[in-house]
C-alpha cells in the first residue's frame, strides 16, 4: 500500500495494489472516488479536498487489524 498527498491540489491517494491496472471510477461523493480494477478489485481511493474531508488538516489514526507483513 502507498499513500501519497499532493498539497498543491489538496488530494490524497491511497494505492492498495501496485502496478498498472485498467480501472473504472466509482464516485462515492464529490470528494471521494474509488478506482475499481478487474474482478472488482479495489485498486485505490482518491480523496479531493483532503484536509477538509479528513478533518481540518489533521490526519486520523490508522489502525491495521489482522494484517501480516513480510520484511525483506
N, CA, C and O atoms as a Tripos MOL2 file, in Angstrom:
@<TRIPOS>MOLECULE
protein
  288   287    72     0     0
PROTEIN
NO_CHARGES

@<TRIPOS>ATOM
      1 N           0.8430   -1.1590    0.0000 N.3       1 UNK1
      2 CA          0.0000    0.0000    0.0000 C.3       1 UNK1
      3 C           0.8970    1.2340    0.0000 C.2       1 UNK1
      4 O           1.9500    1.2550    0.6380 O.2       1 UNK1
      5 N           0.4590    2.2630   -0.7300 N.am      2 UNK2
      6 CA          1.2120    3.5090   -0.8060 C.3       2 UNK2
      7 C           0.2200    4.6580   -0.6790 C.2       2 UNK2
      8 O          -0.7980    4.6840   -1.3710 O.2       2 UNK2
      9 N           0.5160    5.6010    0.2010 N.am      3 UNK3
     10 CA         -0.3360    6.7760    0.3870 C.3       3 UNK3
     11 C           0.4560    7.9910   -0.0490 C.2       3 UNK3
     12 O           1.5700    8.2200    0.4220 O.2       3 UNK3
     13 N          -0.1290    8.7750   -0.9600 N.am      4 UNK4
     14 CA          0.5540    9.9800   -1.4190 C.3       4 UNK4
     15 C          -0.3880   11.1770   -1.3000 C.2       4 UNK4
     16 O          -1.6070   11.0480   -1.4110 O.2       4 UNK4
     17 N           0.2140   12.3410   -1.0710 N.am      5 UNK5
     18 CA         -0.5570   13.5730   -0.9030 C.3       5 UNK5
     19 C           0.0360   14.6590   -1.7790 C.2       5 UNK5
     20 O           1.2510   14.8610   -1.7970 O.2       5 UNK5
     21 N          -0.8310   15.3620   -2.5140 N.am      6 UNK6
     22 CA         -0.4140   16.4810   -3.3540 C.3       6 UNK6
     23 C          -0.9770   17.7550   -2.7250 C.2       6 UNK6
     24 O          -2.1720   18.0310   -2.8250 O.2       6 UNK6
     25 N          -0.1030   18.5240   -2.0780 N.am      7 UNK7
     26 CA         -0.5510   19.7220   -1.3610 C.3       7 UNK7
     27 C          -1.0180   20.8330   -2.3010 C.2       7 UNK7
     28 O          -1.8100   21.6860   -1.9000 O.2       7 UNK7
     29 N          -0.5380   20.8320   -3.5450 N.am      8 UNK8
     30 CA         -0.9450   21.8750   -4.4900 C.3       8 UNK8
     31 C          -2.4310   21.7950   -4.8170 C.2       8 UNK8
     32 O          -3.0790   22.8230   -5.0170 O.2       8 UNK8
     33 N          -2.9740   20.5810   -4.8730 N.am      9 UNK9
     34 CA         -4.3990   20.4100   -5.1840 C.3       9 UNK9
     35 C          -5.1710   19.8140   -4.0120 C.2       9 UNK9
     36 O          -6.3660   19.5470   -4.1350 O.2       9 UNK9
     37 N          -4.4970   19.6000   -2.8670 N.am     10 UNK10
     38 CA         -5.0930   19.0390   -1.6540 C.3      10 UNK10
     39 C          -5.8030   17.7180   -1.9520 C.2      10 UNK10
     40 O          -6.9810   17.5400   -1.6430 O.2      10 UNK10
     41 N          -5.0550   16.8020   -2.5590 N.am     11 UNK11
     42 CA         -5.6000   15.4940   -2.9260 C.3      11 UNK11
     43 C          -4.7530   14.3880   -2.3050 C.2      11 UNK11
     44 O          -3.5240   14.4420   -2.3190 O.2      11 UNK11
     45 N          -5.4320   13.3930   -1.7630 N.am     12 UNK12
     46 CA         -4.7750   12.2380   -1.1640 C.3      12 UNK12
     47 C          -5.1350   11.0140   -1.9860 C.2      12 UNK12
     48 O          -6.2900   10.8360   -2.3710 O.2      12 UNK12
     49 N          -4.1420   10.1660   -2.2550 N.am     13 UNK13
     50 CA         -4.4150    8.9270   -2.9860 C.3      13 UNK13
     51 C          -3.8600    7.7540   -2.2020 C.2      13 UNK13
     52 O          -2.6940    7.7490   -1.8100 O.2      13 UNK13
     53 N          -4.6980    6.7740   -1.9820 N.am     14 UNK14
     54 CA         -4.2940    5.5490   -1.2940 C.3      14 UNK14
     55 C          -4.2790    4.4400   -2.3350 C.2      14 UNK14
     56 O          -5.3300    4.0090   -2.8100 O.2      14 UNK14
     57 N          -3.0840    3.9810   -2.6880 N.am     15 UNK15
     58 CA         -2.9310    2.9000   -3.6710 C.3      15 UNK15
     59 C          -2.8180    1.5990   -2.9050 C.2      15 UNK15
     60 O          -1.8720    1.3910   -2.1450 O.2      15 UNK15
     61 N          -3.7830    0.7310   -3.1100 N.am     16 UNK16
     62 CA         -3.8260   -0.5410   -2.4090 C.3      16 UNK16
     63 C          -3.1090   -1.6490   -3.1590 C.2      16 UNK16
     64 O          -2.6020   -2.5910   -2.5510 O.2      16 UNK16
     65 N          -3.0660   -1.5360   -4.5030 N.am     17 UNK17
     66 CA         -2.4570   -2.5620   -5.3430 C.3      17 UNK17
     67 C          -1.4720   -1.8810   -6.2870 C.2      17 UNK17
     68 O          -1.8420   -0.9640   -7.0200 O.2      17 UNK17
     69 N          -0.2290   -2.3260   -6.2680 N.am     18 UNK18
     70 CA          0.8040   -1.7440   -7.1310 C.3      18 UNK18
     71 C           0.6330   -2.2040   -8.5790 C.2      18 UNK18
     72 O          -0.0570   -3.1850   -8.8580 O.2      18 UNK18
     73 N           1.2740   -1.4780   -9.4900 N.am     19 UNK19
     74 CA          1.2580   -1.8360  -10.9050 C.3      19 UNK19
     75 C           0.2270   -1.0400  -11.6820 C.2      19 UNK19
     76 O          -0.5140   -0.2270  -11.1290 O.2      19 UNK19
     77 N           0.2030   -1.3000  -12.9810 N.am     20 UNK20
     78 CA         -0.7500   -0.6260  -13.8670 C.3      20 UNK20
     79 C          -1.9930   -1.4840  -13.9950 C.2      20 UNK20
     80 O          -1.9140   -2.7030  -14.1500 O.2      20 UNK20
     81 N          -3.1500   -0.8230  -13.9260 N.am     21 UNK21
     82 CA         -4.4200   -1.5310  -13.9960 C.3      21 UNK21
     83 C          -5.4080   -0.7170  -14.8080 C.2      21 UNK21
     84 O          -5.4170    0.5130  -14.7400 O.2      21 UNK21
     85 N          -6.2370   -1.4030  -15.5730 N.am     22 UNK22
     86 CA         -7.3720   -0.7590  -16.2130 C.3      22 UNK22
     87 C          -8.4430   -0.6180  -15.1450 C.2      22 UNK22
     88 O          -8.8770   -1.6120  -14.5630 O.2      22 UNK22
     89 N          -8.8680    0.6070  -14.8850 N.am     23 UNK23
     90 CA         -9.8210    0.8480  -13.8000 C.3      23 UNK23
     91 C         -11.0390    1.6120  -14.2840 C.2      23 UNK23
     92 O         -10.9990    2.3650  -15.2570 O.2      23 UNK23
     93 N         -12.1100    1.3840  -13.5660 N.am     24 UNK24
     94 CA        -13.2780    2.2560  -13.7070 C.3      24 UNK24
     95 C         -13.3830    3.0140  -12.4000 C.2      24 UNK24
     96 O         -12.9220    2.5350  -11.3640 O.2      24 UNK24
     97 N         -13.9830    4.1850  -12.4380 N.am     25 UNK25
     98 CA        -14.0790    5.0240  -11.2550 C.3      25 UNK25
     99 C         -15.5030    5.0020  -10.7260 C.2      25 UNK25
    100 O         -16.4640    5.2260  -11.4620 O.2      25 UNK25
    101 N         -15.6150    4.7290   -9.4440 N.am     26 UNK26
    102 CA        -16.8980    4.7680   -8.7540 C.3      26 UNK26
    103 C         -16.8620    5.9850   -7.8450 C.2      26 UNK26
    104 O         -16.1250    6.0070   -6.8590 O.2      26 UNK26
    105 N         -17.6630    7.0030   -8.1750 N.am     27 UNK27
    106 CA        -17.6750    8.2590   -7.4330 C.3      27 UNK27
    107 C         -18.6230    8.1070   -6.2420 C.2      27 UNK27
    108 O         -19.8360    8.0010   -6.4240 O.2      27 UNK27
    109 N         -18.0740    8.0950   -5.0230 N.am     28 UNK28
    110 CA        -18.9000    7.9590   -3.8220 C.3      28 UNK28
    111 C         -19.5220    9.2840   -3.4160 C.2      28 UNK28
    112 O         -20.7070    9.3530   -3.0900 O.2      28 UNK28
    113 N         -18.7000   10.3500   -3.4380 N.am     29 UNK29
    114 CA        -19.1630   11.7120   -3.1540 C.3      29 UNK29
    115 C         -18.4260   12.6240   -4.1190 C.2      29 UNK29
    116 O         -17.6660   12.1510   -4.9640 O.2      29 UNK29
    117 N         -18.6420   13.9200   -4.0000 N.am     30 UNK30
    118 CA        -17.9000   14.8650   -4.8400 C.3      30 UNK30
    119 C         -16.3990   14.7920   -4.5620 C.2      30 UNK30
    120 O         -15.5840   15.0980   -5.4320 O.2      30 UNK30
    121 N         -16.0400   14.3830   -3.3350 N.am     31 UNK31
    122 CA        -14.6360   14.3670   -2.9370 C.3      31 UNK31
    123 C         -13.9890   12.9830   -2.9530 C.2      31 UNK31
    124 O         -12.7620   12.8940   -3.0120 O.2      31 UNK31
    125 N         -14.7530   11.9230   -2.9020 N.am     32 UNK32
    126 CA        -14.1850   10.5810   -2.7400 C.3      32 UNK32
    127 C         -14.5490    9.6860   -3.9190 C.2      32 UNK32
    128 O         -15.7180    9.5480   -4.2790 O.2      32 UNK32
    129 N         -13.5110    9.0760   -4.5170 N.am     33 UNK33
    130 CA        -13.7130    8.1740   -5.6540 C.3      33 UNK33
    131 C         -12.9060    6.8970   -5.4340 C.2      33 UNK33
    132 O         -11.8090    6.9270   -4.8770 O.2      33 UNK33
    133 N         -13.4640    5.7890   -5.8770 N.am     34 UNK34
    134 CA        -12.7870    4.5000   -5.8170 C.3      34 UNK34
    135 C         -12.3610    4.0930   -7.2090 C.2      34 UNK34
    136 O         -13.1280    4.2520   -8.1590 O.2      34 UNK34
    137 N         -11.1560    3.5720   -7.3520 N.am     35 UNK35
    138 CA        -10.6950    3.0080   -8.6130 C.3      35 UNK35
    139 C         -10.8370    1.4950   -8.5000 C.2      35 UNK35
    140 O         -10.1950    0.8510   -7.6700 O.2      35 UNK35
    141 N         -11.6850    0.9500   -9.3480 N.am     36 UNK36
    142 CA        -12.0060   -0.4750   -9.3200 C.3      36 UNK36
    143 C         -11.3950   -1.1390  -10.5460 C.2      36 UNK36
    144 O         -11.6150   -0.7060  -11.6780 O.2      36 UNK36
    145 N         -10.6230   -2.1970  -10.3040 N.am     37 UNK37
    146 CA         -9.9700   -2.9200  -11.3850 C.3      37 UNK37
    147 C         -10.7140   -4.1870  -11.7620 C.2      37 UNK37
    148 O         -11.8710   -4.3890  -11.3930 O.2      37 UNK37
    149 N         -10.0230   -5.0280  -12.5020 N.am     38 UNK38
    150 CA        -10.5680   -6.3020  -12.9590 C.3      38 UNK38
    151 C         -11.0190   -7.1480  -11.7730 C.2      38 UNK38
    152 O         -10.3930   -7.1300  -10.7130 O.2      38 UNK38
    153 N         -12.1000   -7.8830  -11.9590 N.am     39 UNK39
    154 CA        -12.6790   -8.7440  -10.9190 C.3      39 UNK39
    155 C         -13.1020   -7.9650   -9.6840 C.2      39 UNK39
    156 O         -13.0910   -8.4880   -8.5700 O.2      39 UNK39
    157 N         -13.4810   -6.6900   -9.9000 N.am     40 UNK40
    158 CA        -13.9760   -5.8190   -8.8220 C.3      40 UNK40
    159 C         -12.9470   -5.5940   -7.7180 C.2      40 UNK40
    160 O         -13.3140   -5.3600   -6.5670 O.2      40 UNK40
    161 N         -11.6560   -5.6640   -8.0640 N.am     41 UNK41
    162 CA        -10.5750   -5.4380   -7.1070 C.3      41 UNK41
    163 C         -10.4280   -3.9390   -6.8540 C.2      41 UNK41
    164 O         -10.2970   -3.1620   -7.8000 O.2      41 UNK41
    165 N         -10.4490   -3.5320   -5.5960 N.am     42 UNK42
    166 CA        -10.2540   -2.1310   -5.2450 C.3      42 UNK42
    167 C          -8.7700   -1.8000   -5.3760 C.2      42 UNK42
    168 O          -7.9400   -2.3100   -4.6240 O.2      42 UNK42
    169 N          -8.4480   -0.9370   -6.3430 N.am     43 UNK43
    170 CA         -7.0670   -0.5790   -6.6340 C.3      43 UNK43
    171 C          -6.6330    0.6280   -5.8140 C.2      43 UNK43
    172 O          -5.5180    0.6510   -5.2940 O.2      43 UNK43
    173 N          -7.4960    1.6270   -5.6930 N.am     44 UNK44
    174 CA         -7.1080    2.8280   -4.9700 C.3      44 UNK44
    175 C          -8.2900    3.6860   -4.5950 C.2      44 UNK44
    176 O          -9.4030    3.5120   -5.0920 O.2      44 UNK44
    177 N          -8.0170    4.6250   -3.6970 N.am     45 UNK45
    178 CA         -9.0270    5.5640   -3.2070 C.3      45 UNK45
    179 C          -8.4680    6.9680   -3.3620 C.2      45 UNK45
    180 O          -7.3660    7.2590   -2.8970 O.2      45 UNK45
    181 N          -9.2320    7.8420   -4.0170 N.am     46 UNK46
    182 CA         -8.8180    9.2300   -4.1870 C.3      46 UNK46
    183 C          -9.7150   10.1200   -3.3380 C.2      46 UNK46
    184 O         -10.9390    9.9970   -3.3540 O.2      46 UNK46
    185 N          -9.0640   11.0340   -2.5840 N.am     47 UNK47
    186 CA         -9.8080   11.9700   -1.7480 C.3      47 UNK47
    187 C          -9.3990   13.3800   -2.1310 C.2      47 UNK47
    188 O          -8.2530   13.7800   -1.9280 O.2      47 UNK47
    189 N         -10.3450   14.1360   -2.6900 N.am     48 UNK48
    190 CA        -10.1180   15.5340   -3.0240 C.3      48 UNK48
    191 C         -10.5180   16.3840   -1.8210 C.2      48 UNK48
    192 O         -11.2890   15.9320   -0.9750 O.2      48 UNK48
    193 N          -9.9990   17.6160   -1.7360 N.am     49 UNK49
    194 CA        -10.2230   18.4600   -0.5550 C.3      49 UNK49
    195 C          -9.9070   17.6600    0.7060 C.2      49 UNK49
    196 O         -10.6780   17.6440    1.6650 O.2      49 UNK49
    197 N          -8.7520   16.9990    0.6770 N.am     50 UNK50
    198 CA         -8.3770   16.0320    1.7040 C.3      50 UNK50
    199 C          -8.3440   16.6290    3.1130 C.2      50 UNK50
    200 O          -8.7900   15.9830    4.0610 O.2      50 UNK50
    201 N          -7.8360   17.8260    3.2620 N.am     51 UNK51
    202 CA         -7.7630   18.4250    4.5990 C.3      51 UNK51
    203 C          -9.1500   18.5960    5.1960 C.2      51 UNK51
    204 O          -9.3570   18.3330    6.3810 O.2      51 UNK51
    205 N         -10.0890   19.0330    4.3870 N.am     52 UNK52
    206 CA        -11.4640   19.2080    4.8710 C.3      52 UNK52
    207 C         -12.1210   17.8560    5.1490 C.2      52 UNK52
    208 O         -12.7550   17.6710    6.1880 O.2      52 UNK52
    209 N         -11.9700   16.9230    4.2270 N.am     53 UNK53
    210 CA        -12.6040   15.6040    4.3710 C.3      53 UNK53
    211 C         -12.0330   14.8470    5.5680 C.2      53 UNK53
    212 O         -12.7710   14.1810    6.2950 O.2      53 UNK53
    213 N         -10.7160   14.9490    5.7740 N.am     54 UNK54
    214 CA        -10.0760   14.1950    6.8490 C.3      54 UNK54
    215 C         -10.0750   14.9250    8.1860 C.2      54 UNK54
    216 O          -9.6310   14.3750    9.1940 O.2      54 UNK54
    217 N         -10.5650   16.1500    8.2010 N.am     55 UNK55
    218 CA        -10.7040   16.8240    9.4810 C.3      55 UNK55
    219 C          -9.7420   17.9500    9.7440 C.2      55 UNK55
    220 O          -8.7960   17.7880   10.5160 O.2      55 UNK55
    221 N          -9.9560   19.0730    9.1280 N.am     56 UNK56
    222 CA         -9.2250   20.3120    9.4170 C.3      56 UNK56
    223 C          -7.7090   20.1500    9.3810 C.2      56 UNK56
    224 O          -6.9990   20.7400   10.1960 O.2      56 UNK56
    225 N          -7.2200   19.3580    8.4480 N.am     57 UNK57
    226 CA         -5.7850   19.2490    8.2640 C.3      57 UNK57
    227 C          -5.1030   18.2180    9.1380 C.2      57 UNK57
    228 O          -3.9010   17.9940    8.9930 O.2      57 UNK57
    229 N          -5.8330   17.5850   10.0390 N.am     58 UNK58
    230 CA         -5.2120   16.5590   10.8630 C.3      58 UNK58
    231 C          -5.4540   15.2020   10.2330 C.2      58 UNK58
    232 O          -6.5400   14.9290    9.7240 O.2      58 UNK58
    233 N          -4.4510   14.3660   10.2680 N.am     59 UNK59
    234 CA         -4.5850   13.0290    9.7010 C.3      59 UNK59
    235 C          -5.0250   12.0910   10.8070 C.2      59 UNK59
    236 O          -4.3790   12.0190   11.8530 O.2      59 UNK59
    237 N          -6.1120   11.3720   10.5910 N.am     60 UNK60
    238 CA         -6.6080   10.4710   11.6400 C.3      60 UNK60
    239 C          -5.6570    9.2950   11.8540 C.2      60 UNK60
    240 O          -4.8310    8.9840   10.9970 O.2      60 UNK60
    241 N          -5.7890    8.6500   13.0070 N.am     61 UNK61
    242 CA         -5.0130    7.4480   13.2820 C.3      61 UNK61
    243 C          -5.4020    6.3580   12.3050 C.2      61 UNK61
    244 O          -6.5690    6.2300   11.9350 O.2      61 UNK61
    245 N          -4.4260    5.5800   11.8930 N.am     62 UNK62
    246 CA         -4.6700    4.4470   11.0060 C.3      62 UNK62
    247 C          -4.4570    3.1860   11.8200 C.2      62 UNK62
    248 O          -3.4010    2.9980   12.4240 O.2      62 UNK62
    249 N          -5.4610    2.3220   11.8350 N.am     63 UNK63
    250 CA         -5.3780    1.0800   12.5850 C.3      63 UNK63
    251 C          -5.4220   -0.0740   11.5930 C.2      63 UNK63
    252 O          -6.3590   -0.1860   10.8020 O.2      63 UNK63
    253 N          -4.4130   -0.9280   11.6360 N.am     64 UNK64
    254 CA         -4.3690   -2.1070   10.7800 C.3      64 UNK64
    255 C          -4.7050   -3.3180   11.6430 C.2      64 UNK64
    256 O          -4.0330   -3.5860   12.6390 O.2      64 UNK64
    257 N          -5.7440   -4.0420   11.2560 N.am     65 UNK65
    258 CA         -6.1440   -5.2290   12.0020 C.3      65 UNK65
    259 C          -5.9640   -6.4580   11.1360 C.2      65 UNK65
    260 O          -6.2710   -6.4410    9.9440 O.2      65 UNK65
    261 N          -5.4700   -7.5130   11.7340 N.am     66 UNK66
    262 CA         -5.3060   -8.7970   11.0590 C.3      66 UNK66
    263 C          -4.4880   -8.6730    9.7840 C.2      66 UNK66
    264 O          -4.8200   -9.2730    8.7620 O.2      66 UNK66
    265 N          -3.4210   -7.8930    9.8510 N.am     67 UNK67
    266 CA         -2.5440   -7.7020    8.7040 C.3      67 UNK67
    267 C          -1.1710   -8.2490    9.0570 C.2      67 UNK67
    268 O          -0.6010   -7.9050   10.0920 O.2      67 UNK67
    269 N          -0.6510   -9.0960    8.1930 N.am     68 UNK68
    270 CA          0.6980   -9.6040    8.4180 C.3      68 UNK68
    271 C           1.6380   -9.0050    7.3890 C.2      68 UNK68
    272 O           1.2680   -8.8170    6.2300 O.2      68 UNK68
    273 N           2.8550   -8.7050    7.8160 N.am     69 UNK69
    274 CA          3.8330   -8.0740    6.9490 C.3      69 UNK69
    275 C           5.0340   -9.0000    6.7930 C.2      69 UNK69
    276 O           5.4160   -9.7150    7.7190 O.2      69 UNK69
    277 N           5.6150   -8.9700    5.6080 N.am     70 UNK70
    278 CA          6.8460   -9.6840    5.3500 C.3      70 UNK70
    279 C           7.9140   -8.6310    5.0840 C.2      70 UNK70
    280 O           7.7770   -7.8210    4.1680 O.2      70 UNK70
    281 N           8.9630   -8.6430    5.8710 N.am     71 UNK71
    282 CA         10.0460   -7.6760    5.6940 C.3      71 UNK71
    283 C          11.1910   -8.3870    4.9930 C.2      71 UNK71
    284 O          11.6610   -9.4350    5.4370 O.2      71 UNK71
    285 N          11.6310   -7.7960    3.8850 N.am     72 UNK72
    286 CA         12.7250   -8.3980    3.1120 C.3      72 UNK72
    287 C          14.0540   -7.9540    3.6130 C.2      72 UNK72
    288 O          15.0840   -8.3640    3.0780 O.2      72 UNK72
@<TRIPOS>BOND
     1     1     2 1
     2     2     3 1
     3     3     4 2
     4     3     5 am
     5     5     6 1
     6     6     7 1
     7     7     8 2
     8     7     9 am
     9     9    10 1
    10    10    11 1
    11    11    12 2
    12    11    13 am
    13    13    14 1
    14    14    15 1
    15    15    16 2
    16    15    17 am
    17    17    18 1
    18    18    19 1
    19    19    20 2
    20    19    21 am
    21    21    22 1
    22    22    23 1
    23    23    24 2
    24    23    25 am
    25    25    26 1
    26    26    27 1
    27    27    28 2
    28    27    29 am
    29    29    30 1
    30    30    31 1
    31    31    32 2
    32    31    33 am
    33    33    34 1
    34    34    35 1
    35    35    36 2
    36    35    37 am
    37    37    38 1
    38    38    39 1
    39    39    40 2
    40    39    41 am
    41    41    42 1
    42    42    43 1
    43    43    44 2
    44    43    45 am
    45    45    46 1
    46    46    47 1
    47    47    48 2
    48    47    49 am
    49    49    50 1
    50    50    51 1
    51    51    52 2
    52    51    53 am
    53    53    54 1
    54    54    55 1
    55    55    56 2
    56    55    57 am
    57    57    58 1
    58    58    59 1
    59    59    60 2
    60    59    61 am
    61    61    62 1
    62    62    63 1
    63    63    64 2
    64    63    65 am
    65    65    66 1
    66    66    67 1
    67    67    68 2
    68    67    69 am
    69    69    70 1
    70    70    71 1
    71    71    72 2
    72    71    73 am
    73    73    74 1
    74    74    75 1
    75    75    76 2
    76    75    77 am
    77    77    78 1
    78    78    79 1
    79    79    80 2
    80    79    81 am
    81    81    82 1
    82    82    83 1
    83    83    84 2
    84    83    85 am
    85    85    86 1
    86    86    87 1
    87    87    88 2
    88    87    89 am
    89    89    90 1
    90    90    91 1
    91    91    92 2
    92    91    93 am
    93    93    94 1
    94    94    95 1
    95    95    96 2
    96    95    97 am
    97    97    98 1
    98    98    99 1
    99    99   100 2
   100    99   101 am
   101   101   102 1
   102   102   103 1
   103   103   104 2
   104   103   105 am
   105   105   106 1
   106   106   107 1
   107   107   108 2
   108   107   109 am
   109   109   110 1
   110   110   111 1
   111   111   112 2
   112   111   113 am
   113   113   114 1
   114   114   115 1
   115   115   116 2
   116   115   117 am
   117   117   118 1
   118   118   119 1
   119   119   120 2
   120   119   121 am
   121   121   122 1
   122   122   123 1
   123   123   124 2
   124   123   125 am
   125   125   126 1
   126   126   127 1
   127   127   128 2
   128   127   129 am
   129   129   130 1
   130   130   131 1
   131   131   132 2
   132   131   133 am
   133   133   134 1
   134   134   135 1
   135   135   136 2
   136   135   137 am
   137   137   138 1
   138   138   139 1
   139   139   140 2
   140   139   141 am
   141   141   142 1
   142   142   143 1
   143   143   144 2
   144   143   145 am
   145   145   146 1
   146   146   147 1
   147   147   148 2
   148   147   149 am
   149   149   150 1
   150   150   151 1
   151   151   152 2
   152   151   153 am
   153   153   154 1
   154   154   155 1
   155   155   156 2
   156   155   157 am
   157   157   158 1
   158   158   159 1
   159   159   160 2
   160   159   161 am
   161   161   162 1
   162   162   163 1
   163   163   164 2
   164   163   165 am
   165   165   166 1
   166   166   167 1
   167   167   168 2
   168   167   169 am
   169   169   170 1
   170   170   171 1
   171   171   172 2
   172   171   173 am
   173   173   174 1
   174   174   175 1
   175   175   176 2
   176   175   177 am
   177   177   178 1
   178   178   179 1
   179   179   180 2
   180   179   181 am
   181   181   182 1
   182   182   183 1
   183   183   184 2
   184   183   185 am
   185   185   186 1
   186   186   187 1
   187   187   188 2
   188   187   189 am
   189   189   190 1
   190   190   191 1
   191   191   192 2
   192   191   193 am
   193   193   194 1
   194   194   195 1
   195   195   196 2
   196   195   197 am
   197   197   198 1
   198   198   199 1
   199   199   200 2
   200   199   201 am
   201   201   202 1
   202   202   203 1
   203   203   204 2
   204   203   205 am
   205   205   206 1
   206   206   207 1
   207   207   208 2
   208   207   209 am
   209   209   210 1
   210   210   211 1
   211   211   212 2
   212   211   213 am
   213   213   214 1
   214   214   215 1
   215   215   216 2
   216   215   217 am
   217   217   218 1
   218   218   219 1
   219   219   220 2
   220   219   221 am
   221   221   222 1
   222   222   223 1
   223   223   224 2
   224   223   225 am
   225   225   226 1
   226   226   227 1
   227   227   228 2
   228   227   229 am
   229   229   230 1
   230   230   231 1
   231   231   232 2
   232   231   233 am
   233   233   234 1
   234   234   235 1
   235   235   236 2
   236   235   237 am
   237   237   238 1
   238   238   239 1
   239   239   240 2
   240   239   241 am
   241   241   242 1
   242   242   243 1
   243   243   244 2
   244   243   245 am
   245   245   246 1
   246   246   247 1
   247   247   248 2
   248   247   249 am
   249   249   250 1
   250   250   251 1
   251   251   252 2
   252   251   253 am
   253   253   254 1
   254   254   255 1
   255   255   256 2
   256   255   257 am
   257   257   258 1
   258   258   259 1
   259   259   260 2
   260   259   261 am
   261   261   262 1
   262   262   263 1
   263   263   264 2
   264   263   265 am
   265   265   266 1
   266   266   267 1
   267   267   268 2
   268   267   269 am
   269   269   270 1
   270   270   271 1
   271   271   272 2
   272   271   273 am
   273   273   274 1
   274   274   275 1
   275   275   276 2
   276   275   277 am
   277   277   278 1
   278   278   279 1
   279   279   280 2
   280   279   281 am
   281   281   282 1
   282   282   283 1
   283   283   284 2
   284   283   285 am
   285   285   286 1
   286   286   287 1
   287   287   288 2
@<TRIPOS>SUBSTRUCTURE
     1 UNK1         2 RESIDUE 1 A UNK
     2 UNK2         6 RESIDUE 1 A UNK
     3 UNK3        10 RESIDUE 1 A UNK
     4 UNK4        14 RESIDUE 1 A UNK
     5 UNK5        18 RESIDUE 1 A UNK
     6 UNK6        22 RESIDUE 1 A UNK
     7 UNK7        26 RESIDUE 1 A UNK
     8 UNK8        30 RESIDUE 1 A UNK
     9 UNK9        34 RESIDUE 1 A UNK
    10 UNK10       38 RESIDUE 1 A UNK
    11 UNK11       42 RESIDUE 1 A UNK
    12 UNK12       46 RESIDUE 1 A UNK
    13 UNK13       50 RESIDUE 1 A UNK
    14 UNK14       54 RESIDUE 1 A UNK
    15 UNK15       58 RESIDUE 1 A UNK
    16 UNK16       62 RESIDUE 1 A UNK
    17 UNK17       66 RESIDUE 1 A UNK
    18 UNK18       70 RESIDUE 1 A UNK
    19 UNK19       74 RESIDUE 1 A UNK
    20 UNK20       78 RESIDUE 1 A UNK
    21 UNK21       82 RESIDUE 1 A UNK
    22 UNK22       86 RESIDUE 1 A UNK
    23 UNK23       90 RESIDUE 1 A UNK
    24 UNK24       94 RESIDUE 1 A UNK
    25 UNK25       98 RESIDUE 1 A UNK
    26 UNK26      102 RESIDUE 1 A UNK
    27 UNK27      106 RESIDUE 1 A UNK
    28 UNK28      110 RESIDUE 1 A UNK
    29 UNK29      114 RESIDUE 1 A UNK
    30 UNK30      118 RESIDUE 1 A UNK
    31 UNK31      122 RESIDUE 1 A UNK
    32 UNK32      126 RESIDUE 1 A UNK
    33 UNK33      130 RESIDUE 1 A UNK
    34 UNK34      134 RESIDUE 1 A UNK
    35 UNK35      138 RESIDUE 1 A UNK
    36 UNK36      142 RESIDUE 1 A UNK
    37 UNK37      146 RESIDUE 1 A UNK
    38 UNK38      150 RESIDUE 1 A UNK
    39 UNK39      154 RESIDUE 1 A UNK
    40 UNK40      158 RESIDUE 1 A UNK
    41 UNK41      162 RESIDUE 1 A UNK
    42 UNK42      166 RESIDUE 1 A UNK
    43 UNK43      170 RESIDUE 1 A UNK
    44 UNK44      174 RESIDUE 1 A UNK
    45 UNK45      178 RESIDUE 1 A UNK
    46 UNK46      182 RESIDUE 1 A UNK
    47 UNK47      186 RESIDUE 1 A UNK
    48 UNK48      190 RESIDUE 1 A UNK
    49 UNK49      194 RESIDUE 1 A UNK
    50 UNK50      198 RESIDUE 1 A UNK
    51 UNK51      202 RESIDUE 1 A UNK
    52 UNK52      206 RESIDUE 1 A UNK
    53 UNK53      210 RESIDUE 1 A UNK
    54 UNK54      214 RESIDUE 1 A UNK
    55 UNK55      218 RESIDUE 1 A UNK
    56 UNK56      222 RESIDUE 1 A UNK
    57 UNK57      226 RESIDUE 1 A UNK
    58 UNK58      230 RESIDUE 1 A UNK
    59 UNK59      234 RESIDUE 1 A UNK
    60 UNK60      238 RESIDUE 1 A UNK
    61 UNK61      242 RESIDUE 1 A UNK
    62 UNK62      246 RESIDUE 1 A UNK
    63 UNK63      250 RESIDUE 1 A UNK
    64 UNK64      254 RESIDUE 1 A UNK
    65 UNK65      258 RESIDUE 1 A UNK
    66 UNK66      262 RESIDUE 1 A UNK
    67 UNK67      266 RESIDUE 1 A UNK
    68 UNK68      270 RESIDUE 1 A UNK
    69 UNK69      274 RESIDUE 1 A UNK
    70 UNK70      278 RESIDUE 1 A UNK
    71 UNK71      282 RESIDUE 1 A UNK
    72 UNK72      286 RESIDUE 1 A UNK
